[in-house]
Amino acid sequence: MLTSEIATCCKELRLSRNIVEMSSKIQADSHQEYLLKLLQSEITHREKTRNSKLLKKAGFYTIKTFDSFRFDEVTLPSDITPEYLKECEFIKNKTNIVMYGNVGTGKTHLSIALGVEACRNGYEVRFFRTSALVNKLTEEKRAGTLSGFLKKINKSDLLICDEWGYVPLDRIGAQLLFEVISERYENKPVIINTNIEFSRWVNVFYDEQMTGAIIDRILHHCHILLFFGQSNRMREARLYT
């Protein structure tokens, strides 16, 4: 009977059923200590629930963390440390990150690890392969729902564009991607993973003026991380041959 009444109160106060479950498990020396532990348990539960929702919403096709990432094959700017990245300071500073290097050198791994850490810190993240993002933008434009989709993208605290430049864009796709970058300029950061140097981006966007404008907006506040190691996939493949 008492458990049922607690559950009813939780519903009225919009508290989770975690309160009901924990109410009989917490041990304390006073009513105040009991209440404090119960409320702390609810806060922890809400944080875990929110982080889980943020991870799901981000759209990572796999989960990567810093536990299996090696920074010894990444050249960071002189004023940037791994701790700076892990603590998501670049998000607080509204600074973009460009990860440049050969295929399979860990760009995607690091960008996802940063995205996962951002979610754990309560930031909203969206992860896309760039070609998939452009296809989605084009579909939304055709359906007349582009404005709503752009609002969702721009609401995110961090946008990660993987495989940037792997697939050439048509003019409409390039314009839509430019709109996304422009909306986030000096407002919310972007992480871009690419194996194409800036001088060749025009071959992706096919418009020198637009290419220059995109590069200008991305690099204005930006950290460039260089990946010149051996392909991890090739390294792992040799272990099985």
Secondary structure, DSSP 8 states (H G I E B T S, - for coil): -HHHHHHHHHHHTT--THHHHHHTT---SSHHHHHHHHHHHHHHHHHHHHHHHHHHHHT-SS---GGG--GGGEE--TT--HHHHHTTHHHHTT-EEEEEE-TTSSHHHHHHHHHHHHHHTT--EEEEEHHHHHHHHHHHHHHT-HHHHHHHHHHSSEEEEEEETSS---HHHHHHHHHHHHHHTTTS-EEEEESS-GGGTHHHH--HHHHHHHHHHHHHTEEEEEE-S--HHHHHHHTT-
